[in-house]
Amino acid sequence: QVQLVESGGGLVQPGGSLRLSCAASRSSFSINVMGWYRRTPGKSRELVATIARDGITNYRNSVKGRFTISRDNAKNTVSLQMDSLKSEDTAVYYCNIRDVVGGTYWGQGTQVTVSS
């Protein structure tokens, strides 16, 4: 059973920063894409950013220039550095991995609240 453990969520003022981290209980050789998604109540879960094993990244347009995704294959972790946070970024953020044989796994979610 794959386990994804997230950390780093919390309450921050607009313009502030948070860093989310996720550790996967599996070897990096089996991980294809790692990423972060988010969900606001009443809306479907949406992609925030992804990063492939070779380092290629993909970002939602609204977070480009503010968020940075990174991964450490040796440690089986993925992180999301969030700067210049806005109230619109308030959501539950979920870590996601897709393995090389088609499996998809989700973290439990961590709350990010941006409010003055």
Secondary structure, DSSP 8 states (H G I E B T S, - for coil): ---EEEE--EEE-TT--EEEEEEESS-GGGEEEEEEEEE-TTS--EEEEEEETTS-EEE-GGGTTTEEEEEETTTTEEEEEE-S--GGG-EEEEEEEEETTS-EEE---EEEEE--
